[in-house]
Amino acid sequence: MPVLRLYSRQGCHLCEEAQAALSRLGYTFELQDIADSPDLEHRYGWDVPVLVQLLPDGSEQLLAKGVINAARLRTVLRTVEKKLDGGQGN
């Protein structure tokens, strides 16, 4: 299963929907409020929610931003999981 981080901000209804969708689908994720960091605020600003995969080398792979609902998550994360499985997933 991929290691995920969701960048968000308080009061963002799209962020809340993304959190709920991730939880409903059974994914664990790290939640990061961009207001805690001027750098993150500058990088992501009004793009939140932003979902990234944390890679073994410490870098991040952008998976989705904006509207992140269950249907979109299933598509995006299925692709990620196939790559983790060496391309042999269904």
C-alpha positions in Angstrom: 0.0 0.0 0.0 1.4 3.4 -0.9 2.5 5.9 1.8 0.3 8.9 1.3 0.2 12.6 2.5 -2.7 14.9 2.1 -2.0 18.6 2.2 -4.9 20.6 3.4 -6.1 23.6 5.3 -8.7 24.2 8.0 -12.1 25.2 6.7 -11.5 23.6 3.2 -14.6 21.6 2.4 -12.8 19.8 -0.5 -10.0 18.8 1.9 -12.6 17.4 4.3 -14.2 15.4 1.4 -10.8 14.1 0.3 -10.0 13.0 3.9 -13.4 11.2 4.1 -12.9 9.5 0.8 -9.5 8.2 1.7 -10.8 6.9 5.0 -13.8 5.2 3.4 -11.6 3.5 1.0 -9.3 2.2 3.8 -6.2 4.2 3.1 -4.0 5.5 5.8 -2.5 8.9 5.2 -0.6 11.7 6.9 -2.5 14.9 7.1 -0.5 18.1 6.8 -2.1 21.6 7.2 -0.3 23.9 4.9 -0.9 26.8 7.3 1.8 25.4 9.5 4.5 26.2 7.0 5.1 29.4 4.8 6.8 27.1 2.3 3.9 24.8 2.0 1.5 27.7 1.9 3.5 29.2 -1.0 3.8 25.8 -2.8 0.2 24.7 -2.6 -1.8 27.8 -1.7 -5.3 27.4 -3.2 -4.5 24.1 -4.8 -5.5 22.1 -1.7 -6.3 19.4 -1.2 -3.2 17.9 -2.7 -2.5 14.2 -2.4 1.1 12.9 -2.8 2.8 9.6 -2.5 5.9 9.6 -0.2 8.7 7.8 -2.1 11.5 5.8 -0.4 14.1 8.4 -1.3 12.1 11.1 0.6 10.7 12.8 -2.4 7.0 13.2 -3.2 5.0 12.1 -6.3 1.9 14.3 -7.0 -1.1 12.1 -7.3 -4.1 14.5 -7.3 -5.2 18.0 -6.4 -8.4 19.9 -6.2 -11.5 17.7 -6.2 -10.4 14.4 -4.8 -13.5 12.1 -4.5 -13.8 8.3 -4.1 -14.0 7.6 -7.8 -10.9 9.6 -8.6 -9.0 8.1 -5.7 -9.8 4.6 -6.9 -8.4 5.3 -10.3 -5.3 7.1 -9.1 -4.4 4.7 -6.3 -5.1 1.6 -8.5 -2.4 2.9 -10.8 0.0 3.5 -7.9 -0.6 0.1 -6.4 0.0 -1.6 -9.8 3.4 0.2 -10.0 4.2 -0.9 -6.4 3.3 -4.5 -7.4 5.7 -4.4 -10.4 2.9 -3.8 -12.9 1.2 -7.1 -12.1 -2.0 -5.9 -10.4 -5.4 -6.3 -11.8 
